[in-house]
Amino acid sequence: MGGSSYNVPVRSASPGRSYSSKSDKAYSKTSHSHKDVLPLSDRRVGTDVKHPIVVALDGTGSMGDSAKIMLDKMPMFWGQIEQKGYLEDPAISFAVVGDAYCDDAPLQITQFEKAKAIHPWLEKLWLEGGGGGQTMESYDIAALFYNNKCDIDNAELPFFFFIGDEDYYRELDNEPTEPIFQALMEKFNMFFIHWRYPTSSIDEKIVKSWRDLIGERLIVLQEPKAIVDVMLGLIAMVSGNRNLSEYIKDMKDRGQDDKRIKTVSEAIKEFEKEFVEEML
């Protein structure tokens, strides 16, 4: 795995977009580099660090924006974890999730890496932009892979972030998927960061479904560009290095405006409330 410095500059979003033109171009390539990240039958990933992080991005339709945002913001994400001491010596693996029933590459997995070594792996991911239009995606197959083929034996505080806007399939190979997600929650501190679905009535059903499954670990996000701020806040609070008020100060210190701070606070305040109550 790579070293501890991340000397790739943070990219600013292009006007009218949540991501930069450079990230857009990186994911518009027609190369087949995504073949390097396919979950072949004998493929495993792993790391011996104490704080592994997995970020599983929904790569269907407009959700491909999340990968472009992550490519832009990874230097800031990694830098804040190190500079603020949220975690010691983390490593990150990325996944792209689609629909196993209709997509060509419904699951892609990167190896765990550190700092600037993450960047080339991110650019290998293929944003297929598919999906089947049934308001469900195959988040379960990503969960199953990391349950069974991810070695993190030395982990003390591992994290797993789904970023998506749809519901989960209830069955995989005629077996219920709920136990798959429950097992993932036992292995990782798992969160589902939910982008609002365009149709409000459908969105309400999706939110309820995830809430019933994972409770306060569902984080509803109104502003896509706040993904990284939300993940950092959750990491900071779960690690015990910050409470929400202290994390808000960190956001101010790195120049986030009041609108962004309000968006992030609204997204994670319910988790903090439940998390604090669990600790008492």
N, C-alpha and C positions, 0 to 999 in steps of 0.2 A: 504494500500500500504506500501511497505517497507521503510526503513530508508534511510539516505543520504550517507552512506558509501558503497563502492563497493570493497570488499576485495578479489575478485576473480582475480588471476593473468592474465595478458595479455599473450596469447599463441603465440609462433612464428610458422610460417608456416614450414611444413615439406619440405625437399629438393624436388624440382620439382613440388611443389603444392602451391596453394594460401592459404591453410588452414593447421591447425595442425592435427596430427594423433588423438589427443584427441577429437577434434571436429568431425572428420570423424567417429570415433567410436561412439560418442554420437548420431549421426544421422543414424547409421547403426543398431540400435536396432530394434527388431521385435515386441516390445510392442505396445499396442494400446492406449498409453497415449494421442495420438492426438484426441481421442474422447472428451477430456476435452475442446478442442478449436474449436469444430465444431459450426457453426452459426445456432443453433437451432431456431425454429420459435419465441420463447419468449426470446431469448438471447439479451442482450444489454451490451455495455461497456461504460465506462465514467470515468471522473476525474474532480475534481474541481480546478486543478492547472491552472495557467495563461498560461503555455507553454506546452501543450500536443504535443507529437511527435508520428506519425505513420510511421512505416517502413513496406511496403508491398513487400514481396520477391516473385519473380517468382520461384516456386518450381519444374519446369519441366526440364527434361534433365540435361545438364551441369549447368543450372542456380542454381541448388541446392548448388553449391559452395558458392553463396552469403550468404546463411544462415550460413554455416560453418565459413565463414570469420567474419560475425557479431558476432557469438558466441565467436570467438577468441578475437575480438577487442572491445567488449562492455565495458570492464573496462576502456579502453583508451577513448572511445567515451564519456562515462558518466563523467569520470574524467576531460577531457579537457573542457567540458561544464561548470562544476563546478569551476575548477581552474582558467580558463581564463575569467569567468564571461560572457559567451556568452548568457546564459539564466539563469533566477532565478527560481529554484524549478520546473524543468520539470518532466514529467512522460511519459513513452513510452509504446505503444502498437505495437505488431508485427502481421503481417498477412502473410500467405503463399497463393499464388494464382496459380491455375492450369488452366485446361480447363474444363468448365462446361459440355461440350458435350461428354467427354470421360473419365474423371478422377473420381475416387471414392471419393476423398476429395478435390474438386477444390477450396475450401475456408476454411481457418482456421484462427481463431482470438484469440489473447491473451488479457487479461485484461490490463489496464494501470497499470504500476508498476514503482517503483523508485529503482535505485541502484541495490544492489545484489539480490533483489526480482525479477528482470527481468530474471535472469539466469535460474531458474527452468522452467519458461514458455517457454523460447527459446528451451529448450531440449524436450518439449512436442510436438513441431511441427514435422509433418511427411513430409519428402521430398519424395513425391510419384515418382517423376522422369518421369511423364507421358507426357501429351500433345498430340495433334492430328496431328502434322506434317503439319499444314496449315499456319504457320507463324503468327498465332494470338492466344492470350490467353485471359482468362476471367478477365482481369483487371477491367472490368465494374462492376462485381458483388462485388468486394471489395469496389469500389467507392460507390456503392449503399448502402452497409451495413453501411459504415461510414457516409454517408449522412443521413440515416434514423434511425440508431440504435446506434449512438454514441453521448453521452451527454457530451458536453464540454461548458456548459453555462458560465463559468467564464473565458474562453480562451481570451487572448489578442493577442497572437502571436502563433497560432498553425501551425505545419508543417506536411506535408504528403509526404513521399518519396516512389515512386514506383521504384523498381529495376528489370529490365527485359531486354529481347533482342528481343521481338517480337511486332507485331502490336496489335491493339485492335479490337474486334468485333464491327461491325457497328450497329448491332441490338441486342436487348434483349427482348424476348417475343414480337417480331414484332414491337418494338418501337425503335427509334434511340437512340444510347448510348451517342452521343455528349452532350446532356443536362445533363446527369449524371455526366460527367467529369467537365462540366462547373459549376455545383452546388458544386462539391467537391472543385473546385478552389475558389469559393466564401466562403466556410467554412474554408479552410486551405490554407496556402502557399504550393501549390502542385508542386512537381517536378517529372519528370520521368528520372531516371538515366539509360541510355541505354548502355548495352554491345553490342559490334559489333556482328552482325549476321555473321556466317561463309561465306555465299555467298554474295559477295560485291554488286551485282546487287539487290538482295533482301534487303540487309541492306539499300541501298540508298532509296528504296521505304518506308521502315519502318521509317527511320529518317524523310523523307518528311511528312509522315502521321502524326507523332507526332508533328512535327514542325508546321504543318498547324493547329493542334488542340490547342497546348499550347505555341507556340512561343519559347521564350528563356528559358522557364522552362524545355525544353528538354536539358539534359546534356549528351553529348556523352563521354563515358569513355573508354580509351584504355587499362587500367590496372585494373583488378578486385580487386587487393589488395588495391587500392586507394579509395574504396567505402567510408570508414569511413572518410578519409581526405576530400573528396569532400563534404559529408554531413555536416561536421563540418564547412567547409568554407562557405557554403551556409547559414547555421544558423548564423554564425558570421557576415556575410554581411547584411542579411535581418534584423537582430536584431539591426543593426547600431553600433555594438561594434567593428567591424574591417572593413577596406577596404581590397582589395586583397593584396596590399603591406604589410600591417600589419599582415595579416593572413599568408603570406609567412614567415615572421619573426617567427611567432608562430610555424610553421612547422619546421623551422631550430632549434628553441629552444628545440623541443622535439626529435631532432635527425634524422629527415627525410633527406634522401640523395637528391642530386641534380636531379636525374632522377625522383624520386617520386614528388618532388616539381614542376618540369616542367610538368609532367603528370597532376597534379591537377590544375595547373595554366591554362594550355591549355583547360581543361575541363570547367572551370567556368569563364574564362575571358569574354566570350561573354555575359553571364548573367550579370556580373558586369557592363559592358558597357551599356546594356539596362536598368538595374536597376537604375543606376546613372542618366541616361537620364530621366527616369520616375519621379525621385525625384526632378529634376530641374524645 
